[in-house]
Amino acid sequence: MARERTQQRKRPGGPQGGPKRRNCFFCKEKIDEIDYKNVNQLRRYISEKGKIRSRRITGACRRHQVQVAQAVKRAREMALLPYVAEGVEESRGGGRGRRDRDRDREER
């Protein structure tokens, strides 16, 4: 009778060592408040489509991520940052749109 071994997946962050821990940029620089007028700094926390990036991606601590989100929203309201990216057109289905199908039917 041979014993069957169950294979266990290794999870990151286990006892053998985890992934590299990201340090908050604002904590390192000892910045208390994030200014909504500093657009160049806020652009680092926005994706190409204009969405606010998550803490997991930015590496910001919880306190500063909340401040970043608030600053981005204020900068958008003041028209310093865009709500969405410009010139990016992407269809979800990957196929042809409804207008194209209707136009093809009319041509027939």
N, C-alpha and C positions, 0 to 999 in steps of 0.2 A: 504494500500500500504506500504509494508515493503521496507525499503531501503536496497539495496544490498551493502555489503562492499567489496571493492576490496582489496585483500591481497597483500601487498607489501613485497618483500624480503628485509631483512636487509643486507646491504652491509658493509663489513669491512671498517673501517676508517670513518664511519659516525659521526654525531654529538655526539652520545652517547659514543664514545671512539673507538679507532681503535686497530689494532693488535700491538704487541710489536715492537717498532721501533728498528732496529738493528743498532748498531754503528759500524763505520768502524774501524777495528783493527789497521790499519796504522795511522789513525788520532788520535786514543787514545794514541798510543805509540809515536806519533809525529815523524813518519818516513817519510822523504821527498821522497827519491828514493828507489825503490825496486830493489834489486840486483838479477840478474839471476843466480848467483852462489850459492845462498841460497836455495838449492833444497828442504830441509825439510820444509821450509816455503811455497814454491810454491806447494808442494804436497797437501796442504789443499784446493787449488783452482782448483784441477783437479779431475774429476770423476773416477770411477773404470775403465771405458772404455778408459780413456785418454783424454776426452773432457774437455775444460775449462768451469768451472761452471759460471753461470750468476750472475749478481749483486744481483738479487732477492734472490738467494740462499746463496751467500757468505756474503752479508751484507756490502760489500765494497762500498765506495762512487765512483762516476763516475770517478774522476781523478785517484784514486788508482786502480780501475778495469782496466782501460786502461793500466796502468803501469804493472799490474799483467799479462795481456794478452801478452804484449810485452815481458816481462821477461820469460814467459813460452815458447813463440815462440823462443826466443834466446837460452834458455836452451835446447830445443829440437834440435835446429840446432847444438849445441855443444855436443849433445848426452848425456846430463846430465839427461834429462827426455825422456820418450818414447813418440812416436807419438800415438801409440795405446797400449792397454793392451795386455800382453802376455798370451797365453794359453786360451783365451776366445773364444770358438767356439759356435756360435749361428746361427741357420738358421732362416730366416724370416718367412717362411711358417709354420714352426712348424712340417711339415711333412717330408717325405723322400726326399732326394735330387735326382737330375737327374741321377747321377751315379748309385745309388741304383736301380732305376727303370730300367735303361738300363741293369744292371747286372741280374735282375730278368727275363727280357725278354729273355736274352741269355740262361739262365738255362732251360727255358721251352722248 
